[in-house]
Amino acid sequence: MSIAFWCVLVAAFLPFPYTLAAKASRRYDNANPREYLQGLQGWRQRAHWVQLNSFEAFPAFAAAVIVNHLVLGANARADVLALAWVACRLLYGACYLADLAALRSTLWMVASACVVALFVSAA
C-alpha cells in the first residue's frame, strides 16, 4: 500500500483526538452529547470545531488520493502531497487549540492546495 493510502487511514482518524479533548470533562453527558458540545467555551469549543472541520476536510482529501492513484498509480508526488496534507492538518489542529487564527487559516489553505494538487497532477 502506498504512503498516500496510509495517509488516508491516518486522516480518517484525525478528528477523534479532538473529539476526546472536547468531551474530556466531568460535565460531559453522553446521553446529550450535542447539547453539551453546544455549550462549550474556550479551548474545548475550539477542539470541537477542529473535530468538525476535520470531518469536513476528509472526503475531498480521500477522493483526491484515490483519483490520483487510479490515474497514475502509486507515485512519489502523491505521497509527498498526502504527507504534507496530514502535517498541515495536524498543525492546523494545534493552531486551532492555541487560538492562532491567522496561522490556522494559512495551514488550511496549504492543506487545501495539496488536495487541488493531487487532482491536478492526475489530470
FENDAHU-V992232 format. One record per backbone hydrogen bond with DSSP energy under -1.0 kcal/mol. CO is the residue of the C=O (numbers start at 0). NH is the residue of the N-H. Records with the same first field share a line. If there is no record, write none. Layout:
CO=NH + NH
This chain:
1=5
2=6
3=7
4=8
5=9
6=10
7=11
9=12
14=18
15=19
16=20
17=21
18=22
19=23
22=24
24=27
28=31
31=35
32=36
33=37
36=39
41=45
42=46
43=47
44=48
45=49
46=50
47=51
48=52
49=53
50=54
51=55
52=56
53=57
56=60
57=61
58=62
59=63
60=64
61=65
62=66
63=67
64=68
65=69
66=70
67=71
68=72
74=78
75=79
76=80
77=81
78=82
79=83
80=84
81=85
82=86
83=87
84=88
85=89
86=90
87=91
88=92
89=93
90=94
91=95
92=96
93=97
94=99
95=98
99=103
100=104
101=105
102=106
103=107
104=108
105=109
106=110
107=111
108=112
109=113
110=114
111=115
112=116
113=117
114=118
115=119
116=120
119=122
